[in-house]
């Protein structure tokens, strides 16, 4: 995903957690902000039924103890008021997701974003990592038991297939040198259900998008996408541009902003009935790190994101070039990628020079999708 090139940075005066920089939640991805706002609003307006609703929604959330899995061999926590979260979209074909392909016994990270909340949580940067980026995966505990050794030149999404959330987090931390404060995962079915609970998401397409692989058929113009269409849009590779993951990322980033605007524009918190429907779908859709895996954890995150608007989010893609060894894969532009990670670690805007010349900025998908009217 790579479109918005404006530099943004957080403002002072945001809430600080008692334990310093990274101890209570951070942001989202397509779904996270909706989930936390819906849950927080439900707690506010739930009234006498709040106790039942709390336990009902609390039971929906799945948690993974990333801290226990990774131990102390991680980047240090930097106390500068910012927070970082790894957000993955899982493409498991198991259960209700089997209509999207054959279940091969493991899931992959179909979408990966590092969301950096600047100090004060009024602005953010989102860095998308193409799933077919060739990286060095560190040694990881395997999901089924045992250990997988470090390996070079493998696709980024292989980390999740080998060791699930913990290995994905470990790989990102190894790549960036930045400790991930939180982890959020969303699957196909949960994503669709949440969009439908919101009544769809308005977008405008500047050209027709037709992709039989993602079941998407849109004419140029303004549409309110339902859950199935939204999933098709964020998964499409061949409907626009060159069929690469880089083009799809740009569509995902544009949809992410449209989704955020939809939530802000709906006034979800004013309707308890709609709020419960959205909160129920949202909490069923996500898997989080254990620190976030509760209503109270998500509520704390929601409170910190009240001032974050879509126009204050800078979205870029990891600077990459096509791999010489395989034209169907990309590899990081090391010097420029280092500028991205250095900026985030210092809680500074990502410099424009960091993404200049990246293959991610050369696809035809830029500008194809915008927010609806």
N, C-alpha and C positions, 0 to 999 in steps of 0.2 A: 504494500500500500504506500503510495507516495504522491501526495498532491500539494497540500498546504505548505508553502515555503516560508511563511512569515515567522520571525523569531518571537517567542513568547517567554515570559518568565514569571514566577510567582511573586506575590507581594508580601510584605511583612505583615504581621499581626494575625496570622492564622493560629488556630489552636495548637498547642504543643502537648504532647502526651507526657505523662509524668516520668516515663522511663527514657525520655529523650527522643531521638529521631524515629525510629521505626518500630512502634509497638502497637499501633492500632491500625486499622485498615487503610488501604489506598484505593485506587479506582478500578477500572472496569475494562470493558471491551464492548462489543455490540450490546451485551446484556447486563453487564455488571451494574451500571448506574441505575438502570430500571429496577433491578432487583433490590438494591439498597433503598432507593426512594420509596418503592412500593411497601417494603417491609416496615420502614420507619414510619411512613404515613399510617399504616394499619395500626401500629402501636398507639399512635396519637389519637386516632378517631375510633378505636375499637370499643371503648366504653366498658360496660360490664362484662362483655364477652371476650375481653382482651386475654384473660387467662387461658381459656380454651384455645383461642386463636394462636396464642404464643406457642403452646405445646404442639398444636397441629402443624404450624409452619416450621417450628424448630425441628420437628421430626422429618421434614422434607429434605433438609440440607445434609449433604454428604461431605465429610471432612477427611483430610489426609494430613498426618502429622509429618510435615516436611522437615521440621527442626530435628525431630528424633531420627528420621531416616538419614539425614546428612551429617549430623553431629557438628563438630567444631571446625571441620575442614572447609571453611567458607570464607568469602570476603568479609572484612570487618564492617560493622555497622557505622555509618558516618552520621554524626549528630549535627546535621545542618537544616533540619526541619522538613526535608523532602521525604518522599516515599516512592518505592518502586514495586510494581506488581507484574508478574508474568501472567498473561491471559491467553489461554489456548482454546481453540475450537476443536473438539474431538470428532473424528470421522469414523467411529466404530460402526460396523454394520450389524451388530448384535441386536437382538430384541426388536423394538419398534423401528430401528434404523435399517432393517434388512432390505427395505425396498430400494435402498441406494447402492446395493451391491452385495456380494457374497461375504459372509462373515468368515474371515480367515483366522480367527482366534485371537486377534489383537487389534487395538485401535491405533490410529496415527494422529499426530497433531496437524490437522488440516489448515489451521490458521494460528499464527503466533504473534503476539504483540507484547512489547515491554511498555507499560504505561508509567510515566514518571510524573508525579505530582510535585510541583515546585512548592517551596516554602509558602505557607498560607493557603495552599490548595485552591487558588483562584485561577491558575493556569496549569497547563499540562503539555507534555510532549508524548507522542505515541510513536514508537519505532517498530515497524513490522519486519519480521524475519521471514523471508521466502522459505517455504518448506523444503525446497530442493537445493538449498544452499549447502555446498560441501564444507564440512567443518571437521574439527577434531573432537570426537566425543570422548569425554573422560571415562575412566573406569566407573561402572555403575552396578549396583545390585539389580539383578534381574527380577522381573515381576513374578516369575514362577519359582524363584529360588536360585541360589548361586550367584556368581559374579561374572560380568562381561568385561573383558579388559579394554583399556583405551584403544581406540582405533582412529586412523586418519582417513580423510577424504570420504566421509559418509554423509548422506543427506541429513539435514537438521532434524527432520521429523522421525528419523530412526531412533532418536533418543527416547521418545515417548513409547515407541513400540517395544523397546528393550526393557526399560525400567519404569515406565509410567511417569506420574507427576514428579517424583523425586529426581529421576534421571533427567527429565526435561529442565527442571530448575538448576540442577548441578551443571548441565551443559551450558545454559545461558550465563550462569555465574562465571564459568570458566572462560567463556567468550568475551564477557564484558568487564570482568573484575568488579562487578557491582552486585551487592547482596540483594536478593529479591525479598521484600518484606512480606509479600503475600502471593497467593496462587489462586487463580480462578479458571475453571474449565466449564465449557458449555457444550452440550451435544446437539445433534441434528433435531431430534424430536422436541427437546426442550426449547430450542430456538424458535421453531415453528409455532409451538403453542403459545409462547409469550407474545409473539407478533400478533397472532389472532386475538389474544386477550386484550391487546391494545387497540384493536379495531383496524389494524393495518398501518403501514407507513407510507406517506406520500413521497414520491420521488418524481423527478423529471428526467427523461432520457433524451439526449440530443440526437440519437440515431436509434434505429431498430436493433433489438438484441434477440437473436434466435440461436438457441443452443439445445439440441435434442438430448445431449448428455446430462444437462442439469435441469431439463424439463422447463425451460424458460422461453417464452415467446411474447415479446413486448414490441409494440410499435413505438416510433418516436413520439414523445409527448409526455403528459403528466398522468401518473397512475397512483393509485393507492394499493400497494402490494400487500397481499395476504401472507400468511406464514409460509406456504409452499413457494410462492413467487419470490419472497424475500430470501429464502434458502437457496433457490435457484440462482438469484442474482449474486449472492456472495460466494457461490461455488462455481459460477460460470468461468470457463477458460477460453472456450472457442466461440462464444457469442460476439466477442469484440476483440480487437487487436490481434496479436499473433498466437493466441492459444497458450501463452506462458503464464506461469504463476505471478509474474510481475504485473501483468495487466489485471488479473483478478484482484490483486492486492489493492490496486487503485480503486476498483469498484467497491471493495469492502470498506475502505476508508471513507468514501463518499457516502455509502449507506450508513455507516456508523454515525456520521454527523446528522443525517436525516432522521435516524432513529432517536438521537438525543433531542433534536428539535421537536419531534413528535411528543415525547414524554413531557417536555417543558410546556408545550402548547396545549396539552390535553387537560392540565390541571387535575391529574390523577388523584391527588390527595383529597380533593373535595368530594369524591364519591366513594363512600365506604364499600358499596357493592362492587364497583369496578376495581377498587383498590384491593379488595380481598382476592378477586379473580386474578389480577395481575400478580399479586404477591404469591399466591399459591403456585401459579405457573413458574414464576421466577425462581422460587426456592426449590422447586422440583428440577429445574433446568441446570442447576450449577453444582459443581464440586469445588470446595475451597480448601485452603490450608486450615488446620485445626483452630487457629486463632480467630478465623472469620466464621467458622461453621456454627453459628448461632444467631438468633435474632438480635441479641444484644451486640454481638460483634458487627453485624451488618448495619445496625442502627447507629453505632459509633462512626462507621464509615460514612453513612449517609449525611450525618451532621457536618462532617468535614468537607463535603462536596457541594454545599448549598450555593456557593458563589461560582461554581464552575459552569461555564457556558460553552457551546460548541465552537463559537468564534474565537475562544481563547485556548483552543487545542491545536497544537502544531503537529501535523502528521507527516512522517517521512518513512522511507524504507531503508533498511540497512544498505549502505553503498556497496553495490556488487558489480561484477563483470562476468560475462559468460566464460565458463571454464574452458580452457584449452583442451583438456582431456575429454570433454563431453559437452557438446553445444546445447544439450538439453538440461544442463545444470549451470548454476552460478556459484561464484566464490566471492568472499568478502574482498573489498579493496582495503587492504589492511591499514594503510596510513590514514585514509579517510574515515574508516570505521572507528579508529582510535580517537579521532576528533569527536565523534558522536558520544562515545563512552566517557571521555574526559569531561565533556560538557555536562552530561547528566550527573556524573559523580560529584562535580563541583556545584551542582544546582544552577547551571547557567544555560542560556539558550543554545540550541544546536546551531553552529555557524553554517551559513549558506554554502561555504566552500566544502563542507563535509559531504554533501550529496551531489556536487557538481560533477557531471560526466558519468554518473552512475547509470547502468543499464536500466534501472528501475524508472528513470525519467524519460525513457525513449519509447515507451509503448504508446499505442493509439487509444488506450483506455482513458487517458486523462481528460476530464471534462465531459465524459459520456453521461455520467449520472450526477444529478444535483438534487437539492432539496425540492420538494413539491410546493406548489402554491397553496 
